[in-house]
């Protein structure tokens, strides 16, 4: 009888262990912290992707809501990283047909995310590239939704990998000029239309060719530009406005036209080129500073971008983008200047001091007829500006040209993989995880009404 009870007890223990393992395979999230907007978000382990050894992580919402799971991981400052996984979606949509939401990888709390996956799709690999800048830790998250933009449906995430780039410095920069040939926007009860002429297109092409050469020379070959041109026939039908800049093109205003190009090519910097003189003339609230040709230093989701507004034939500013051997041998100055505002911003974010781009007079530089501020830009970009007050040279640190680039696919040909997901593979590991759940309450789901 005693032998029978021993066997029975062992069988009971085995059954309990099997049930516990089964439960954890369905509900345990491997130290990920789960956050949801409300109880309409459901988390659990679910289907396996063909060829995968683990169940996927599932986020489901019957109604529009927001949910994610994340881990806080240590990173080294100023390093390039990639997070990738496979994502499958079922009936995922954004509230009010919102474009900037769906299933994605993101840095929770930093506003940085991968492309959004919506609709119904089989497993596809999605990657998030980022530079850590001055951070020592980040929150890597997998999300259904976006900041203040809810979504519903089902998203599955599997085969998660976290990698550090081992690539050395390179000088190649990928630019893209998105040239919008038409503008058709309605402000209040007025409609404004613009159409580029053949002469406008020729001016743009000439300026882009000069920019390619000048950016290499001024940076002393620290930047070697490859420039794609994408001519968009569909009109800009949405435009942004603020008290500082007047009317301008936010990347979100035209994202639907350029999204596929950006996702496929992973550009380092973007020029959005358009005409809006008719609208600008009607903006009676604009100041002299708002009557600009270029606007730079803007970033959306790690993508640096600039506006170039081509003046029409009756605008006195048009001479600034037309080459003239006597009066303007530097017509691409606006392209250089606005790009440098992006470099200026990134330098400050990386905590690498740099003079304010507009403060050239403080360093005894002046505009020169026919060449504008070309000498200033050259010394600025090559860290060759004399700071007499401190007896040193200042300007762009050349490492910024590498760290300012969005981390590239080619940077990860031989990446260093960092242990991250921590999927248990043995009974001993499962038991250890069970004890940690009991001790540290890793299984708790946090509520965040402010998503």
Secondary structure by P-SEA (a helix, b strand, c coil): caaaaaaaaaaaaaaaaaaaaaaaaccccccbbbbbccccbbbbbbbbcccccbbbbbbbbccccccbbbbbbbbcccccbbbbbbbbbcccccccccccccccccccccccccccccccccbbbbbbbbbbccccbbbbbcccccccbbbbbbbbbcbbbbbbbccccccbbbbbbbcccbbbbbcccbbbbbbbcaaaaaaaaaaaaaaaaaaaaaaccccbbbbbbbbbcccccbbbbcccccccccccccccccaaaaaaccccbbbbccccaaaaaaccccccccccccccccccccccbbbbbbbccccccccccccccccccccaaaaaaaaaaaaaaaaaaaccccccccccccccccccccccaaaaaaaaaacccccccccccccccaaaaaaaccccccccccccccccccccccaaaaaaaaaaaaaccccbbbbbccc
